[in-house]
Amino acid sequence: MQAIAEMDYPRDCFEVIVVDDGGTAFLEQIYHSFRGRLNLSFLRQERGGPAAARNTGVQHARGRYLAFTDDDCAPSRDWLTRLQEHFTQAPDVLCGGRTVNGLTANPYSAASQAVIDVVYSWQPDAREFPQFFATNNLAVPAGLFRTIGGFNGSFEVSEDREFCDRWTHNGYRMAYAPEVVVYHRHNLSLHALLNQHFNYGRGARRFHLRREHLGWGRFRNDSSFYVRLLRHGLANPFANKGATVALLTCTQVAVAAGYVWERIAGSWIQQRSVEV
């Protein structure tokens, strides 16, 4: 919140909507600390998940554009200024910005961000025709967001991947804007890193099933992604290369495990429903 309050953008030109998704933190004090500095609203829902939380915020938003970030992120001072420049040139194009790891001393946080960095760079024609942006640094025209139905609330994870896929399938464009920067301060442990990517795997399975259900086909695995990920780990001059490569390998094993788990669980649920 402090980073948003310090942005070099006119205060009367944007509103801040914070959605508390059933958290335990006491937000009343934060609200009173910033309400004199920001056009600020606090909303609460009971553990509906990130997709539902963002949709709740959008229901109360009045602006022409929606800019999303997370509570463990700090947008740069010129974040909204750069977004305005983007939308001035391309008013109907979804904008995905660059996320920078803000906890460089934490190897698990660094590994998590490295995976996203490689995903962004690996996408075919990433600069001109990207396929995915994470919602911790994503902005979109509000009207088009509502036209395609917002985020899919049935996705507990990978809701951003599903949304971006639906966005492009509806014929709308996305663009990468590396000058739009957010610093991500997700303090991860090894267990949290593996759990994060296990859930990514579960989300990937649901994402593929939804595409099949809609008749859009499936994304095929591309081994070049794993080659890029390995090269990224070996090229990192600020960390132990062996440990970095090991952590990145573990993330992908966790993704695969989550995917298989979701596939087995889905088959079991389907079988049980037939038996009943």
Buried (B, 14 or more C-beta within 10 A) or exposed (E): BEBBBEBEBEEEEBBBBBBBBEEEEEEEEBBEBBEEBBEBBBBEBEEBBBBBBBBBBBEEBEEEBBBBBBEBBBBBBBBBBBBBBBBEEBEEBBBBBBBBBBBEEBBBBBBBBBBBBBBBEBBEEBEEEBBBBBBBBBBBBBEBBBEBEBBBBEBBBBBBBBBBBBBBEEEBEBBBBEBBBBBBBBEBEEEBBBBBBBBBBBBBBBBBBBBEEEEEEEEEEEEEBBEBBBEBBEEBEEBEEEEBBEBBBBBBEBBBBBBEBBBEEBEEEEEEEEEE
